[in-house]
Amino acid sequence: MEKKCMECGDSFKGRIDKKFCSDYCRNAFNNRLNKDGKNLIRNINNRLRKNWRILEELNVHQKTKISKSKLLEKGFDFTYFTSIYVTKAEAVYYYVYDQGYLPLENDSYLLVKKSS
């Protein structure tokens, strides 16, 4: 039975479950299919990576107090983090992977690093 490639429409022969005439067509089809989702994910990951680098750079002693303006000056975006940890005392820590921050009074933040 002759089949048509799902990407280019060319006829081809092969296994019964084969859908594409070549690796190139298979990759082109899947890249086009996932393009929008991949861009969204890539942009979010880039934002998270930038936030992590900023926290890593500013938190050299594993525990540092810093102003909000210093974080913003470096380009930190408070809307992107990977997890939240709430203590028994109800303090809310925001984490970007292993780097975290705790909002304090007077627009200050305590930067912390999770021990591995």
N, C-alpha and C positions, 0 to 999 in steps of 0.2 A: 504494500500500500504506500502510495506516494503522499508525503505530507508537505504542508506549506509552513515556512518559517514565520513565527509570530512577530518578528521584527521587520524583516525585509520582504517577506512574501514569496521568496524563492522556493522552488520545490527541492526536496532533499529526501534521502533514504537513510534509514538507521533504525535504532531500537524503537519499539512501539511507543515508549513514553517520551521520546525525544521531541522537543518543541522548537528548537532553533537549529539553523544550518551550521553555525559556528560559535566559538566562544565569544568572538567579537559581537555577534548579534545578541547573544544571551546577555552579555555585560551591558550593551547599549540599552536593551529593553529594561533591565533591572535598574540601571542608573536613572533612566527617564522616569520610571515608575516611582522611585524613592527620592527624587530630587527635592521636592518641597519639604518633606520630613527631615531629610538629611541636613538641609540648610538650617532649619529651626534648631535641630539638635546641635549642629556645629556652632551656631551662634551662642546658644546657652552654655555649651562646654567652654567656649572661648571666654565668656564672661566669668564663669566659675574659676577657670584657670587664672585669669587676671586677678580676681579677688584673692585667690589662694597665694599667689606670688606677693601681693601687697602685704598680706598678713604675715607671711614667712619673712619678708624683708624687714618689717617693723617689729616683729616679735623675736628678737635675737636671744633673749634670756628665758624663753618659754613662758614668761608671765610679765606683761608690760602694760602700763597705763598710758593711754594716748588720747588725744583730742579727736573729735569727730571731724574737725576741719582738716587735720593732717591726713586722715583716711580719704576724705573727699578730694583733697589736693592731689593725692596719688592716683585718683580715678576709681576708688572703691565704690561699688554699687550695692547698697544694702538690700536690694530686692532679690539678690541671688545668693543662696546658701544651700547646703546639702542636707542639713539636719538641725533639729532643735533639741536641746536637753534642758529639762526643768528640774531643779534641785528640790529637796524636801522643803526648803525655805521659800520655794516658788521663784527663785532667781532663774531667768531664762537666758541660756547661752545659745548663740547661733553659731553653727559650724560650717566651714567650707572644708570638707574632708576632715583632716586632723587639726586644722587651725580654727580656733573659735574666738568669739568676742561676746562680752557681757556689757550691755548698756548700763552706764552709771549716771550719777547726777552731773549737772553742769556740762552736758554734751561731751562727756568723757566715756571711754571704753576701756575695759580690761581685756587685753589680748591673752589668750591661753593656747596651749598646745596639748592635745590628748597624748598621754603616754602610751607607747605601744606595748 
